[in-house]
Amino acid sequence: QVQLVESGGGLVQPGGSLRLSCAASGFTFSRYGILWYRQAPGKERELVASISSGGGSKNYADSVKGRFTISRDNAKNTAALQMNSLKPEDTAVYYCNAWRAGTGSYWGQGTQVTVSS
């Protein structure tokens, strides 16, 4: 069955780094764009970064531009979100989403990122 499994979340101090991973199975990963969302308590889900199916196009929310880097490895069916210079306002549950026009999307279960001293 289709699975997206995020990992790599945790507690980090402000200014620190984390690398989130998203492992996919059960579908043709290389045909799907990958998006990372986050949702903080009491706030709406926010799109953080996206990467096209082939990896050639990447986009970032203004709030993370220059600090976060999205990547993917289609040979390993994985995607990643490298997060540097983390701030307390980056605290949220981070979700991996695989999307393809006309097909729909798949979601992971989320991984908690907490930035606090």
Buried (B, 14 or more C-beta within 10 A) or exposed (E): EEEBBBEBBEEBEEEBEBBBBBBBEEBEBEEBBBBBBBBBEEEEEBEBBBBEBEBEEBBBBEEBEEBBBBBBEBEEBBBBBBBBEBBEEBBBBBBBBBBBEEEEEBBBEBBEBBBEE
